[in-house]
Every structure is written in C-alpha cells, then in structure tokens.
Amino acid sequence: MRKYLVLLFGVHLLLPLTAFAQEDSTTKDRDSDVQVEEKQEATTHADKLAESKKQFADLNRKMMEKSRAMQAEMAGADQEEMMEAVMQLQKDGQAELAVVSGDILSVAKCGDEDSETSLEAIKWILSNSSEAELHKSAGQLLIEYHMKNEELPEVLSLIRLPTQAGQDLFEAVIEKSQDRNLRGKLSMGLLDYIAQAMQMAPALEGNEQIAKMYPDVASYLTSVSNMNEEAMLEKMKKLSEDYGDVEIGESNIGEMVARKIKAIEVRSRVKVGKVAPEIEGPDIDGENFKLSDYRGKVVMLDFWGDW
C-alpha cells in the first residue's frame, strides 16, 4: 500500500512537470512558427517576383520554340501567310506574357513593405514589358514609393520600347522631383529617349508589322518623326542652360550637350548632295592628308578604332 502511495505521488509530481514541459515545448513551437511566418512574410514578395520572372522566361522560351517550329513547317508557304501566322502566334503569346507581367506589377505595389523588391519589379516591367499601360502603372508606383531614389535616371533608361507613356513617365518624374541634380539627370535621360526614337522613326515608320504588334510604338514614332533637328537643338540648349553644371560620371550636362549639338551639326552637313566636311589626319603610311585633296575623285572612307 505504501509503495502504491509513493508511486501515485510520483505520478502526481510527474504530471505537472510533463504538462509544464509540454507547455514549454508548445510555446517554443509557437514562437518558432511566428519566426518562420515572419521570415516567410519578409521573403514572400521577393519569392513571388522570382517565381513570376521564371514563369515569364519559360513562356517566352516556349513561344520562341513554337515560332521556329511554325516557320519550319511553313517553309514552302507564301511569305505573307507565314508572317500572319507567326504574328498571330506572337499575339497569343503576348497575352499570356501580359498576365505574368501583371503579377509582377502586383509585386511592385509592396513599396511600403519591401522597397528593394518593389523597385526591382518596376525595373523588370520597364525593361521587359512592351505594354504601355503596364509602363504607366509601374511609373505611378515609381512616383509613389521611390521618388527619392538616386537610381531613378538609370531605372527610366531601362524602358524597353519608345512610347508616349515612356515620355510621359519621364516628364512626370521630373516634375515631381525636388532634387535639382536628379532633375537634371532625368532631363538628360528624356532628351536621349526622344533622340533615340527620332533615329528609329525613319527605319520603322510605315512598317505594318510594327504597327500591328506594337501600336503604341508606331504611334509615338510617327509623332517624334515630325520633330525637326532645330526643335531638338532648342531642347538641348535649354537643358544646358538649366542644368549645365550637373555632373554625370566624369563629365557634366553642359559638356555632354555640346558634344551632341556638334554631332547634329556635322550630321546635318553629311547628306547626299552636300560637300563632305574636311577630314585631316595621317594615312596608313603615316603621311598627313586632307580629304579635300581628293575632291572630284571617288573616295571610300573606312573609319575604325581600337579601344
């Protein structure tokens, strides 16, 4: 009987200790779950971005494979018919890609929680998506969450295709910026953006395939093609007046604009029917020469460099 009482007492003592141990274990497990949950919350946006980027790359790869396979199958078909089929395939693929791009845009909305991932998502949209509406939405998020980021000029330089939405985004960010140096760099970026579109316009203007696949691009190129070099020169001079002292790398905007103006002036003289500008320098034998010495003769100029 005594042994039984001792055993019972021992069990009575053991139970609270066991319960305490279980409670302690439960508390630790709960604390651990909270830590895991916090960790998951901290990496959810980055994980979702990585997953969506991979999904986009896979879809893009499959679309390219289908396009190559279709072109191989239709090798003997009419070229116009083949292009129509390929364009339809690309159009269908773009619809799928747009869905994934939308997922990435949703990640970009996490600016208050994860600024770094938000900016990474915006950069991805600008450099990979061809949808003007997505660019517009990404730009709004850029203004909302990242206006003080010094990377803004580099971010906007990633815009994949020239559209009015891209120019509008540059102008909106410039208007909102409170930092003069940043405004100068952004203004320089906008000037380059317009200049590149002007250079693209003659080659792509009137291209029906571009017009069908990228109507926003075609529309913008048409609008900038109407801008003459005089108007561009005026924009450059105004930029130099306002922000000439703003440094970009080892140079400043004033020096960079001066080089661009000189290039435009030279390019305006190098046209069919005009006298070529003077060129002086040593020939391959080290003898100095002038291009004007060969006036009236057929001359082939081969410019090359090693740097």
C-alpha positions, 0 to 999 in steps of 0.5 A, spaced: 500 500 500 505 504 501 509 503 495 502 504 491 502 511 495 509 513 493 508 511 486 501 515 485 505 521 488 510 520 483 505 520 478 502 526 481 509 530 481 510 527 474 504 530 471 505 537 472 512 537 470 510 533 463 504 538 462 509 544 464 514 541 459 509 540 454 507 547 455 514 549 454 515 545 448 508 548 445 510 555 446 517 554 443 513 551 437 509 557 437 514 562 437 518 558 432 512 558 427 511 566 428 519 566 426 518 562 420 511 566 418 515 572 419 521 570 415 516 567 410 512 574 410 519 578 409 521 573 403 514 572 400 514 578 395 521 577 393 519 569 392 513 571 388 517 576 383 522 570 382 517 565 381 513 570 376 520 572 372 521 564 371 514 563 369 515 569 364 522 566 361 519 559 360 513 562 356 517 566 352 522 560 351 516 556 349 513 561 344 520 562 341 520 554 340 513 554 337 515 560 332 521 556 329 517 550 329 511 554 325 516 557 320 519 550 319 513 547 317 511 553 313 517 553 309 514 552 302 508 557 304 507 564 301 511 569 305 505 573 307 501 567 310 507 565 314 508 572 317 500 572 319 501 566 322 507 567 326 504 574 328 498 571 330 502 566 334 506 572 337 499 575 339 497 569 343 503 569 346 503 576 348 497 575 352 499 570 356 506 574 357 501 580 359 498 576 365 505 574 368 507 581 367 501 583 371 503 579 377 509 582 377 506 589 377 502 586 383 509 585 386 511 592 385 505 595 389 509 592 396 513 599 396 511 600 403 513 593 405 519 591 401 522 597 397 528 593 394 523 588 391 518 593 389 523 597 385 526 591 382 519 589 379 518 596 376 525 595 373 523 588 370 516 591 367 520 597 364 525 593 361 521 587 359 514 589 358 512 592 351 505 594 354 504 601 355 499 601 360 503 596 364 509 602 363 504 607 366 502 603 372 509 601 374 511 609 373 505 611 378 508 606 383 515 609 381 512 616 383 509 613 389 514 609 393 521 611 390 521 618 388 527 619 392 531 614 389 538 616 386 537 610 381 531 613 378 535 616 371 538 609 370 531 605 372 527 610 366 533 608 361 531 601 362 524 602 358 524 597 353 520 600 347 519 608 345 512 610 347 508 616 349 507 613 356 515 612 356 515 620 355 510 621 359 513 617 365 519 621 364 516 628 364 512 626 370 518 624 374 521 630 373 516 634 375 515 631 381 522 631 383 525 636 388 532 634 387 535 639 382 541 634 380 536 628 379 532 633 375 537 634 371 539 627 370 532 625 368 532 631 363 538 628 360 535 621 360 528 624 356 532 628 351 536 621 349 529 617 349 526 622 344 533 622 340 533 615 340 526 614 337 527 620 332 533 615 329 528 609 329 522 613 326 525 613 319 527 605 319 520 603 322 515 608 320 510 605 315 512 598 317 505 594 318 508 589 322 510 594 327 504 597 327 500 591 328 504 588 334 506 594 337 501 600 336 503 604 341 510 604 338 508 606 331 504 611 334 509 615 338 514 614 332 510 617 327 509 623 332 517 624 334 518 623 326 515 630 325 520 633 330 525 637 326 533 637 328 532 645 330 526 643 335 531 638 338 537 643 338 532 648 342 531 642 347 538 641 348 540 648 349 535 649 354 537 643 358 544 646 358 542 652 360 538 649 366 542 644 368 549 645 365 553 644 371 550 637 373 555 632 373 554 625 370 560 620 371 566 624 369 563 629 365 557 634 366 550 636 362 553 642 359 559 638 356 555 632 354 550 637 350 555 640 346 558 634 344 551 632 341 549 639 338 556 638 334 554 631 332 547 634 329 551 639 326 556 635 322 550 630 321 546 635 318 552 637 313 553 629 311 547 628 306 547 626 299 548 632 295 552 636 300 560 637 300 563 632 305 566 636 311 574 636 311 577 630 314 585 631 316 589 626 319 595 621 317 594 615 312 596 608 313 603 610 311 603 615 316 603 621 311 598 627 313 592 628 308 586 632 307 580 629 304 579 635 300 585 633 296 581 628 293 575 632 291 572 630 284 575 623 285 571 617 288 573 616 295 571 610 300 572 612 307 573 606 312 573 609 319 575 604 325 578 604 332 581 600 337 579 601 344 
